[in-house]
Amino acid sequence: MYEHLKQAWQQLTAPGQFFEVTTIDVDGVPIRSYKHAPPSLREIWLSTVGHGDKDYLVFAGERCSYAQAQTFTASIAHWLHTEGVKPGDRVAIAMRNYPEWMLAYWAVTSMGAVVVGMNAWWVAHEMEFALEDAAPVVLICDRERLQRFDEVRDRFPAIRVVAVRLQEDAPAWVTDWMELINAEPALPAVSIDPNDDACIFYTSGTTGRPKGARLTHRGCVANILNVGFINTVQPVAMALARGETPPALGSTPAPNSLVATPLFHVTANNCVAHATTVAGGKLVHMYKWDAAEALRLIEEERITTFNGVPMMAREILMHPDFARRDTSSLTVLGGGGAALQPDLVEKIHQRSKSARPNTGYGMTETSGIIAAVSAEFFVDKPASVGPAMPTFEAKCVGASGEDLGENAIGELWVRGAPVIKGYLNRPDATAEAITDGWLHTGDIAYIDEEGFIFLVDRAKDMVLRGGENIYCAEVENALFAHEDVAECVVFAVADERLGEEVGAAVYLRPDATADASHLRAHCAGLLAPYKVPRHLWLLPEPLPRNANGKFLKRELRESLQVSDAL
C-alpha cells in the first residue's frame, strides 16, 4: 500500500503534471512550491465564475449562489476602492461565521488589500490591541463586535466602520453593509505579487499577546493545492493497490462542507472554505457549535465533508441523534487543529457506514496543513498525521538544530511555500520561530520510514517527572480509550520531590460508571506506572474551550486545586 502511495505521489508531482513541484528562491531561501499554482487568491476567486447558480453559502435558511457571491464581492471591492482602500491596506473582519465573512474576505483579497482576521471572542481591550497592531483602514463587523468596538472607538477615529446584521438603525458613524453590496459590481484591476500579504491571522499563544501571522498569497494558494493533492493522491494509491484505474483529476463530486470552526482561523478559512470554494462546493455555516444541530444539517444539507476539531467529531459520534439521523452522505469525518486520538480513528471507522476518518495537521504559521492522512492509511497508522505535503521539507531536529533522521524524536521543523512571511511588527518573534526558512513548529515528533509524521507532544506540554519525559498526548490517548471518558486534558502538576507529576482533568459521559480508581487501573494497563495520572479531577461540566474548539489547558490547570484532586 505504501509503495503504491509513493508511486502515486511521484506520478502526480512529476514534470508536466498539475501538481508538479519546483524549487524557487524567496528572499534568498530555497522553498518548494507548485509550478502551476495561480499567483494569488484573486485568480482563485475569479476561477469560480463557472459555478454559476450552484449554492455557495448557506446559513439559517439563507442561500447565496456563486453568481450572487461574485456580484456581491465585486460590489464590496468597488465600494472599498472608492473609499480609498488600496492594495496593501488592511481591512479587519470581526464577526461570527456569517456568510458576510466569506464575501468580505474574497472582496478584500481579490483587490490586493489584506484581511485582518479578528477573533470573535475577543473583548474590547483585545480588539484594541489587534487594531493598534494591524492598523486597518476599515473594520467590518457584526452587531456584537460593534458594541465591543464602541468601547474603544475613541482610540481609532480614522477607521471606517461597516456593520452587518444590525437589528436597529446604524449609528451615524457606521456604514450599513447594504451600502457595500448595492455598490457597482466592478472589481478593481490590480496586480498582486505572490509574496504579498493576503491576510493576518492572530495566533492564540499560551502566554503574552497574540502574534499577527502574515500569510502570503503564495502560501494560501499552496495550501489549497496541498488539500487538493492529498484528496487525490491517496485515492489514486488505493486504486493502484487494487489494480483499478485511478480516478481522473477533478472527477470527485464537489463537497458539501459544514463550517463548524471559526473563519478567523486557518482550519475553517484556508482548509475548509478555500478548498470547497475551488471545487464549486457548498459551505454550510453554523451560528455556534452544537452536535445535534450539526447532525440535523448533515442530514438536511447532505453534508459530505466534516472537518472540525477532534472533539467535534467525537461529539457527533457520541450524540444520541447519530443513530437517528441520516448521515449516509458523509464521506469524510475528522478534523484538524489537534491530532485525532487513535481510539477516535477506530470509532469513526467502525461506527460510520459511509465516512472515512481523516485529519490534517498544520498551523496558522503554515497557512493550513503541513501533513494529512485519511481512509485506509489513517486506519493503518492511527497515531500518525500523515506525510508532509509536497510543498514542504520536514525534519525532526535536536537541541542544536541537527537533523536526527528517521524514527528519532525531536522538534519538527518545516520549510516551504506555505510558511508565513513572519509576524507583524515582531522581528524578534520571527527570528525566534524561523531559521533560514525553517519554521520551528514547537511540536515534538518523529518521522517514520514511509515519511509519515507522528506527533508526540507540544514541546511546552511535556511533564518532566523525576528526569523522565512524559508526553501528555500519550496519557490523553490512554484516557480516551476508556468508553466512559468524554473529554480530558493532561498537564504537569508541580511536585516537591519529583519536580512534576501527571495531572488529568476528565469529563465523563452522562451514563458513566467509572471513578478515579477505574481510570487509573485502565491507564495502568496501557502505560508505564510513572505515566499514570497521580492527580485526577472528575469535573461535572464539559471542559472549557477557546473559539476554535480547543481545550483551554492552561486556564484549566491554573483553576484547579491539587487539594480537590482524587
N, C-alpha and C positions, 0 to 999 in steps of 0.2 A: 504493500500500500504506500509506503514512504518512498520507494523507488519510483512509483508512478507519480507521486506528488512532485518529486524532483524533476521528472521528465516533463510534466505539465508546466511546471514553473519555468523551465528552460525554454520550452516552446513559446510560451506567451510573452516572455521578455526578450526574445531573440530579435536581432536586427530586422527591421521592416514590419514587425508586429505592432499592434496597437499599444501594448504595454512595454514597448522597447525602453530599456533603461540606459541612460548615458551619464557621464560624469561631467559636471560643469564647475566653473570657478565662480564663487560668490565671495567677494571681498577677500580674495586670496586663499579661500578654503575650498578644497575639492569636495563636492557633495553629489550624491546620487539624485537623479531627477528623471522624470519620464520625458522622453524625447518629443513626443507628440502632444504634450499637455497644452491646453489653451493657456494663454499668457495671464489671464485674470478672471475673476469672478464675473466680470461684465459679460465675457463671452459665454460663460457657463449659463448665466441667466437668459441671455438672448437666444441660446440654443433651445430653450423650452417653448419657443413660439409655436412650434408644430404640434404641441399637445392640445392646443385649441380649447374646446369646450369641456374637456375632461375635468372632473373635480380635482381641485388642488388643496384648498384649505377648508376644513370642516370644524365647526365649533358650535356646540349647543344649538344645533338645528340650523345654523347659518352655513351656507356653502358659497365658495368662491372658485370659479374655474380658472384655468391657466390664462385664458384670453382676458378675463376680467383682471387678473393679477398683473398681466403685462401692461394693461391700460393704467391701472392704479399706480404701479411703480413708476411709470413714465411721468405721470402727473405729479407724484411726490417729488421726484428728482427735479422736474421743471420748477416747481414751487421753491425748492431749496436753492436752485440755481439763481432764480430771480431775487431771492433774499440775500444773495451774495456768497453762498457756500461754494467753495472752490475745491478742486482736487487737493487732498492732503488735510483739509479741515476735518474736524471731528464732530460727529453727531452722536449724542448719547441716547440710548433707548432704555427706558426703565418701566417695565410693565410685566404683568403675568403673561402666560403663554397664549395671548390673544393672536388672532390672525394678523393684526396690525404689526406685530413684531416682524414677521417674515416680509411683509410688504415694505416696511421701512428699511429693513436690512438690505433687501435686493436693490431698492432705490438708491440707498447711500453708497453701497459698494460699487454699483454699476456706473455711478457718476464720478468715481475716483476719490470720494470722501471716505472717512474712516469711522466705522461703527465703534462706539464705546458701550460695551455690554454692562449695564448696571444691575447688580444683584437686587432682585425684587424684595428680598428680606431685609435689606439694609434699613436702619433707622436714619433719622435726619443727619446726624453727625457723620455717619458712614458715607452717606450720599455726598455730604460736603467734602469729605476727603477726596473721593474719586473725581468730583467735579473740579476741585482745585488741581489735582494731579494731571488730569487729562485735558482740561481747558476746552471743553466742547463749545461750539458756537450755537448749537441748537440742542434742546432737550425734548425728546418725545416720550411722554409718559401717560400712564393711566390715572384714574381718579385717586387711588390710594397713594401712589408715588407723588402725585401733585400736592397732596396735603402735606407730605413729609418735606418736599422741596420748599413749600411755602414757609416752613420754619427757618430756613436758612437763605432764602432768596435774596435778602438784602446784601449778601456776600457776592452775588452774581448778577449785577444789574445788566450786563451785556448779553446774557444768554437769552436767546429767543425760545420760548416755551410753547410746545404743541401738546394738546391733551386729547386722549381718545376715551371714548365710552364715559363721558361725563353724564351725570344724572340730573344736572341743572345747567343753567346758562354759564358759559365760561367767564371767569373774571376778565377784566379789561386787559390785563397783561398776558393773557393766554390766547393762543390761536386754536380754534377748533379744528380737529382732524379733517372734518368735511371740507374745509377750505383747501387742504392739500390735494385730496383725491378728486376734487372738482376742477383743479387747475388743468391747463392744456397738457395733454399727454405727449410731451415732446422730450425724450431722453436726451440730455446734453451730450454732444460729441466730445469725447475726451480720449486721451491716450494714457494707459495705465501700465506702468512697469511691473514685471513680476515680483520685484523686490520691494514694491511699495507696501505700506501698511494697509491691510484690509480691515482689521478690527483689533480692538484692545479688550481682552478678557482678563478680569482680575482673578488671581489665584486666591484660594481660601486657605492661606497658610495657617499653621497651628499657633504661631506667635507673631506679634508685631502687626504692622499694617499690611494689607494685601498688596501684591505687586501687579502692575499692569503689563501683561504679556503682549508683545507686539507680533501678531500673526500676520504674515505676508500673504499676498495673492498667490505667490508660488506655493507656499506651504498649504494653504487651504485647497487649492486645486489638486496638489499632490495627494492630499488626504482623500479627496473624492475618488481619485483614480485608485488609491490603495484599497478603499472599500469595494470598488468595482472589481479590483483584481482578486481579492480574497473570496468574493462571491462567485468568481469564475473559476479560479484555479482548483479549488477543492472538488467541485462537481466534475471538472474535466479529469482530475486524477482518479476519481472513483469510477468514471466511465471507462477509462483506460484499464483500471484494475479488473473490471468486469468484462472486458473485451467488447465494449459497446462503442458506438460512435459518439464522441464528445459533443455536448451541446454547443450550438453556434453562438458566437459572441453576440450578446444582446437579445437572445431568444427567450430569456426568462421573463415572465409577465411582470409588469410594473407593480411594485409593492404598495400595499395599503398599510401605512405605518401609524402606530399610536405614539403620540408625543407625550411622554409622561414625566420627563425631567426638564428642568428649566432651560430655555433657549439662550440664556446668558452664559451657558457652559458649552464646551465643545461636544459633549456626548449627544445632546439633543440637536444643537445647531449644525455642527460640522459633520457629524457621523450619521444622524438620522435624517435631518431636514435636507442637507445638501444632497446626500445620496438618493433620497426619494425623489427630490425635485428633478435631478438629472434624468432619472429613469421615467419621469412622467407619472409618478405615483401620487397617492393621496396622503395628506398629512392630517390626522385627526387629533385636535388639541384637547387637552383636559384642563379644566379650571384648577383643580388640585388633585393630588393623588388619592385614589380610593379604589381598592381592589374590586369591589362589587361593581362600581361604575366602569372600571376597565373591562371587566368581563362582559358587561352589557354592550359596550362599544365594540368589543371584539366580535360579538355575535351580530350586531345590527349593521356595522360598517364593513363586515367581512375582512377584519384586520388579518394581514398575512405576516407582519413583522412586528415583534415587540422587543425593543431594546431599552431597558431602564437600568437601574442599579440592581444588583443581585437580590436584595430583599424584596423588590417589587415582584420579580419572577417567583420568588418563594411564596409571597402572599397570594399571588394568583393561584398557584397550585394548592395551597392550603385552604383557600376560601371555600365555604360550603357551596357557593354557586358554581364552582368549577365543574362539578358533575352535572349540574342542571343546564348550564349554558352551552350553546353550540360553539365550540372552539375549533371546529374542523378546518376553518380557513387558515389557521395559524401554520406557518411553515418554519418560523424562526421564533424561539423563545429564549431570551437570555439577557445579556446586558454588558455594560462596561462601568467605568468609574471605580470598580474594585473587582478582584478576581472572583469568579463563581466558585463556591466551595465544591469539592468533589462529590459530596452527597447530593447537592442540588443538580449537578450534571446528570447523575443517575436518576434522580426523581423526574426530571424533565424527560429523559429517555424512556422511562418506564410508564409514566402517568399520562403523557400526552400522546394521543393517537396519530397526530399529524405533524406536530412541531418537533424540530430538532434543536438540541442545545447549541448555543454559540456564545462567544464572548469576544470582546475587543479590549485590549489593554492599551491605554495611552494616557496622555496628559494634556493640559492646556498648552504646555510648552512644546508639544509636538503637533499642534493643530488638530489633534484627533488621535487616531490609533497608531501605535507602534507595532503591535502584533495582533493577530486574530486567529481564531480556530472555531470550527463548528463540526456538527454531524459526527461521522464515524471517527474522524481524527480526534475530536474532543472526547468522545466516549472512551477511546483507547488511551488517551492521555488526559484524564480529567483534572489533573493538578497543573496542567500547562495553560499558558495563554496563547500558545501558537508560535509560529516563526515570525521573525521581523519582516515587515513588508519590503518590497523590492527597493524602495527609495531610502532604506536605512542600512547603515552598517551598525552592528551591535557587538558589544563585548562586555565581559564582566572583569572588573579591574580590582587590584589590590590597593593597599593604603597609599602606594606611590604612583598609582595610575597605570601600573603594568597590566598587560593583558594576561589573564590567568588561564585561558584556554577552555576546552570542553569540560563540562561537568564540575567545574570549580566554582565555589560560591564566592561572589564578590558584588560590588556595586555595579549595576547595569548602566553603561554609557551608550548613547546612540548618536549618530550623525547622519544628516540627510536633509533633503529639501523641506520637509515639514517642520523642522526645528525653527523656533521663533527667532526673530532678529535680536531680541533681548528684552529687557524690562524697561518700561517707560520711566525716564528720569532716575534710573537706578544703575549707573555703570558699575557700581560696586557689586550689586547682586548679580548682574550679568556676568561679570568676570568670575565670580564665585561659582556660577552654575554652568558656564560654557567654557571649555578649553579647546582651542583650535577647532571649533565647530562641534566638538563632542559635548552633548548635554549630559550632565550628571543627574540621573533620574532620582537618586535618593532611595531607590529600591534595591534590596538585596536579592540576588537571583543567581541562577546558573543556566547554561545553555547546553542542551544535550547533543548527541552525535547527529541527530536529524535537524538540528538548528532550532528546535523548539525551546522557548523560554519558560522557565519555571520560577515564579516569584516566591521568595521565601518570606520576606517581610519588608516593611519600611525600615530604613536604617535607624530612624529615631524611635522605632516602636519595639525594638528588641528588649527583652528582660535579661539583665545580666545578674544571674543568681550564683553567687559564690564562684565567679570566674567562668561559669557556663553560659553560653548564649542560648536563650530560649526564644523562639520565633512565635510571636503572638498569633500569626495566621495559622500555624500548625495546631495550636491549642484550640483556636476557634473552630477549625475544621473538625477536630475531635468532638467538641461540644455539639456542633451542628449535626453530627452523625447520630445523635440521640433524638428519637422521634418526638420527645416532649419539648425540645428546645425550639422556640420560635425565633428568638433573636438573642445575640450575645456579642459582647466585645471583651477582649482580653488586654490587660495592660500591667505595667510594673507598679508594685507597691513597695515603698521604702521599708527596709528591714535592717535593724541594727547589726545583726550577726552576719547575714549573707549579702548585705547591700541592697538587694531587691528580691522580692518574691512575686509569684504569679497571682494576679487578681482577675476575677471574671464577673462581669455583670450579666445576668441572664434573665430574659423574659420568657416564661413558659407558655405553652399553648393553654387555652382555657380549660381543656379537659385533661390536663396533665396530672400524673400521679407521682412523678419523680420529685425527690427532695435533694438537698445538698449531698447527702451520702450516696444516693444513687448516681448522681452526676460524677462524683469523684471516682466511684467504682467503675463507671463506664469509661472515664478518661484513663484510668489505670490500666485498662485492657488495651489501650491504643497508644499510650505514651510512656516514656520512661518516668519513673516515680517523681523525679525532681521537676518535671514539667506539669504535673497535676496541680490545678489551682489550689493554693492554700487558702485564699480569701475568696469566698463566693457570696455574691449578693443576688438573691432571687427577688426581682422587682415586680411590683403589682401592675405596672403600666409599661407599654412599649417604650423602647429606648429612644432618647431624643435624637433628632436628625437635623442636618442642615438643609438648605434649599435644594440641593441636588440629591437628597435621599440618603446621604452617607451618615453613619452614626457619629455623634459628637463625642468622640472618645475622651478628648482632653477635658471637656467640661464635665462629663460624667465622672471621670476619675477624681476630679477636684471636688465634686459634690458629695461623694460617698465617704462615709466614715469607717475606718477599719474596725471600730468597736461594734458596728452594726453587721459586719460580715458573719457568715455562717461557717 
